[in-house]
Amino acid sequence: MRVMNKVKTFIFPAVLAAGALFFALSGRTAATGAEYGLDREPELVAATFSSAWCSSCKILEPRLAKVIPDFADKPVKFVELDFTFGQRDDIAEKARAEGLAEIYPRFKGATGFTLLVDRDTGEVIDMLTIDYSKSAMRAALAQALAVAAVSKPAD
């Protein structure tokens, strides 16, 4: 029991502070659809749940970053929900603004994955993890776009 108290009192805050420092120094920014030429309403939202201290994120995010430019002309928006500093209200608001209000409560605080969400229905079509290669990510994104396009109501 004393060990757990020490972990809670000293080690956890130290690890959190180190992660925050790493994040601040890394200069990471979230990818947005506008940065990749998306000039129409997205059919798909690729929401990465991440944090600076997440070891899976250190593998997933660089791999995904190499795939994102391939979808510059597609109706997909890439967003990042960063939990480095905890589950803040601004993250929940960003999730709502991106059409993720229904799924956010189930996944908030978890990190190391990207959800592919149909913007119109709010359905999670797929979840990208470190188990996905770059080519598997491309295929999953293409398939999710096809599913989202089919579910889109006719104008």
Residue pairs with C-beta under 8 A, 6 or more apart in sequence:
15 53
16 53
18 53
19 51
19 52
19 53
19 84
20 52
20 84
20 85
22 52
22 53
23 51
23 52
23 82
23 84
26 52
28 52
28 61
30 48
30 78
30 79
30 80
30 82
31 65
31 68
31 78
31 79
31 80
32 38
32 77
32 78
32 79
33 42
33 76
33 77
33 78
36 68
36 69
36 71
36 72
36 78
37 72
37 73
38 72
38 74
38 75
38 76
38 77
40 75
41 75
41 119
42 75
42 76
42 77
42 119
43 75
43 76
43 118
43 119
43 120
43 145
43 148
43 149
43 152
44 74
44 75
44 76
44 77
44 116
44 117
44 118
44 119
44 125
44 141
44 144
44 145
44 148
45 76
45 77
45 79
45 98
45 99
45 100
45 115
45 116
45 117
45 119
46 64
46 76
46 77
46 78
46 79
46 114
46 115
46 116
46 117
46 128
46 141
47 79
47 80
47 81
47 95
47 98
47 100
47 114
47 115
47 117
48 57
48 60
48 61
48 64
48 78
48 79
48 80
48 81
48 113
48 114
49 81
49 83
49 107
49 110
49 111
49 112
49 113
49 114
49 115
50 57
50 60
50 61
50 80
50 81
50 82
50 83
50 84
50 111
50 112
51 57
51 82
51 83
51 84
51 111
52 82
52 84
53 84
54 111
54 112
55 112
56 111
56 112
56 113
56 129
56 130
57 111
57 112
59 130
60 112
60 113
60 114
60 128
60 129
60 130
63 130
63 132
63 133
63 134
63 137
64 78
64 114
64 128
64 137
66 134
67 134
67 137
67 138
67 141
68 78
70 138
71 78
71 141
71 145
74 141
74 145
75 145
75 148
75 149
76 141
76 144
76 145
77 98
77 119
79 94
79 98
81 91
81 94
81 95
81 100
81 104
81 108
82 91
83 91
83 108
83 109
83 111
86 109
87 108
87 109
91 108
92 104
92 108
95 101
95 104
95 108
96 104
99 117
99 119
99 122
100 115
100 117
100 122
101 122
102 122
103 115
103 117
103 122
103 124
107 115
112 129
112 130
113 127
113 128
113 129
114 127
114 128
115 124
115 126
115 127
115 128
116 124
116 125
116 126
116 127
116 128
116 140
116 141
116 144
117 123
117 124
117 125
118 125
118 144
118 147
118 148
118 151
119 148
120 148
120 151
120 152
120 153
121 151
123 151
125 143
125 144
125 147
125 148
126 140
126 143
126 144
128 137
128 140
132 140
